[in-house]
Amino acid sequence: MIKQITAQDIRAKKRRKQKIVMLTAYDYSMAKIVDAAGVDAILVGDSLANVMLGLASTNDVTTDQMIYHSKAVARAVEHALVIGDMPFDAYQKRPQDAVKNAKRFIKEGGCQAVKIEWFEGCIAVAKKIIASGIPVMGHVGLTPQTAAALGGFKVQGKDAQSAKKIITQAVAFQKCGCFAIVLECIPDRIAGEITKTLKVPTIGIGAGVHCDGQVLVIHDILGLFDRFRPKFVKTYANVRAVMQKAIAAYAQDVRAKKFPTRKQSFTIKPEEFSKLKD
Ligand code: KIV
């Protein structure tokens, strides 16, 4: 039987100096592929608002939608740790609902952990979720749910004062019991400082080479999403082009009456067919 990775296993990887591989997934088929490829953790990211639902902001995705997608992912995954990304709706809108919603991610969504982004009341929220027995991953630096207050989607911590603030936030997340911290869009040397300071692993996205692990959005590494492409993305395959070519070939076959053929058809015995006229 396959042993599913736990939040504790993710922590242990830092002690063993093993890099942590994390990737997003939002549906059953994709999650099956990601899991089979051997990643350590799958994040059902609120980025699904953009790449799956075509919404302008991650803040527009609801808790119900996130749980719906988490369920599909959890159904597929045997090996990786499944982390549900709490959307703005689940804990920043009404922090008093955070524990109830985190429990929904575990019980209904089938996740083993949740992720929350830094905001003013996040430590109180993280402490309560952890006290309820749910492992929490923190997220600092560029936090998309509060990006407007950070001056938009841009690199954070570029001056000493703001860098110190991010370091303090990461330390606070560790102190309240988070098992790992995502560092998004910060200078590589600041990520290096945080990684050196913390006992829990750092997972970078646009945070350079010094982090304990990396995360990216699956649509970005597969070249499936073309609305925007951050500098920190590396595209490993142009799956969009492969898909488009296959779909165009199918359309051409249908129009040219080359599909379906007898090979893809079902038959009925002639004597049965002739009875139609009886
Ligand atoms: O929603 C998301 O995809 C994230 C990133 C850290 C990948 O939060």
Boltz pocket constraint, residues with backbone or C-beta under 6 A from the ligand:
constraints:
  - pocket:
      binder: B
      contacts: [[A, 24], [A, 43], [A, 44], [A, 45], [A, 46], [A, 47], [A, 48], [A, 85], [A, 182], [A, 184], [A, 205], [A, 215], [A, 216], [A, 217]]
      max_distance: 6.0
